Amino acid sequence: MQVILENRVVSYETHGKQSHPVALLLHGWGDSKDTFSKLQLDLAKKYYVLSVDLPGFGGSDNPQETYSLEKYAQFLQRFLEKLDVDQKRLHLIVGHSNGGAIAIKALSSGLLQSSYLVLLASSGVRATYKARKKALRLLAKTAKLPTKLLPKAAQERIKKRVYNAIGSDLFVAEDLQDTFKKVVSEDVVDQASSIRAKTLLLYGGHDTATPPAYGRKIAASIKGSKLVVIDDAEHFLHQSHATQVNREIMEFVA
């Protein structure tokens, strides 16, 4: 399904009965609503599930300006208003990776309200990126030196390999580079302390993108939260370990 929001196409899916409490699912950077294909069917037994392609991803148009986490949170507020969804019915927010950081920003700022929050391999712990960002700037600068005489397409291929070598997601969505730089610089750990929603954090023990240490920092900031580490899971634990993740979530909200 699609809706026009501020002259931009927004793609989304719904599952479950409209009379049920609402669950909002937020995907990570470079991903789409399809990432929740296994989770949303279980949630639809209890919830009216909204899975949205965030601006710039999936079937949704790119944003017209550089987005921050707060801009994405504001977008979600307007999206729910557009669908005539009363936030009093918003019972659960599930955010994976960058979607988790957006959820933390939205709840801590009061733009969204929810009884429950589930963070799947959530990002938003940025202090550990400082060394990587310095290396990124140095290598990117170095990469330009020997390629100046090459065609632009060749320059871009070489630069992309350099960025990938140190684990940057910058080129996952090349036309959102400014937005990526902005969101990756935002740390939401301190803001998370104002969240009052009952919170479950699920992290993969083998996740190198958002390791369990991130989960421990965020969990320490959210009073009464519960952290579960799935030892042999990686970043997309809701896909590789769908049965266990779904069970943890359904038991938590029960």
C-alpha positions, 0 to 999 in steps of 0.5 A: 500500500502507498500513501502520499505524505507531503508530496512524497510516496510512502510505502507500507503494509498492514496485517491483522484486525484494525480493531486491535492495538497497533504495533509499528515496525521500523527497519534499519538502514538500507533495509525495508519493511520486508525484513519483518516478514516472519515477525509481522504474521505472529504479531498480527494475531494480537496487533494491527501491524504497521510496517513502513518503508522509511523515507529513502528506502524500499518503496518510499521516496527519498526525503526532500532534505537531509534527515536526522533521527528526529526528522525520521521520528517527526515523519513517523508522527505525521505518518500515523496522523495521515493514517488516522491512527490515534497514538493511544492505540500504539501499544508496541514499537519494534525497531531494528538497528537504525530503526531502534535508534529512531524509536528511542529518539521518537519516544524520548522526545515525546513524538511517539507514545507506546506502552512497549518497545522492542529493540532488535540489534539497535544502533544509537551508541555512537561514541565507539564510532569515533576511531572508525570515523577518523579512519574513514576520513583518512582512507577516503582522503588517501583513496582520492590521491591515486585515482584523480586521473581515472574516469569518475565511475572508476573513482567511485568503484575504488572509493566504495571498496575503500569505505567497505573495507572499514565497514561503512554503510555509506554506499548502501544508499549513495543518494542519502550520504548526508543523511547517513552521516547525520544519523550515524553521528547521533548518540541516543544512550542518554536520551533513552533514560527518559523512556517509560515504555516497557522495553525488551532488547534483543542482540546477537552474540556474534553481531559485529555491526551492533554488538551486545555491548551496545545493548548493555549500554542502552539497557542500563539507561532504560529503567527496568528494561530486559536484555536478551543476547542470543549467543549464535545470532548475528545482526539480522537475528529476527530473520535467522532466529525468527522462532526464538525472537518471535517467542521472546517478543510475544511472551514479553508483551503478553 
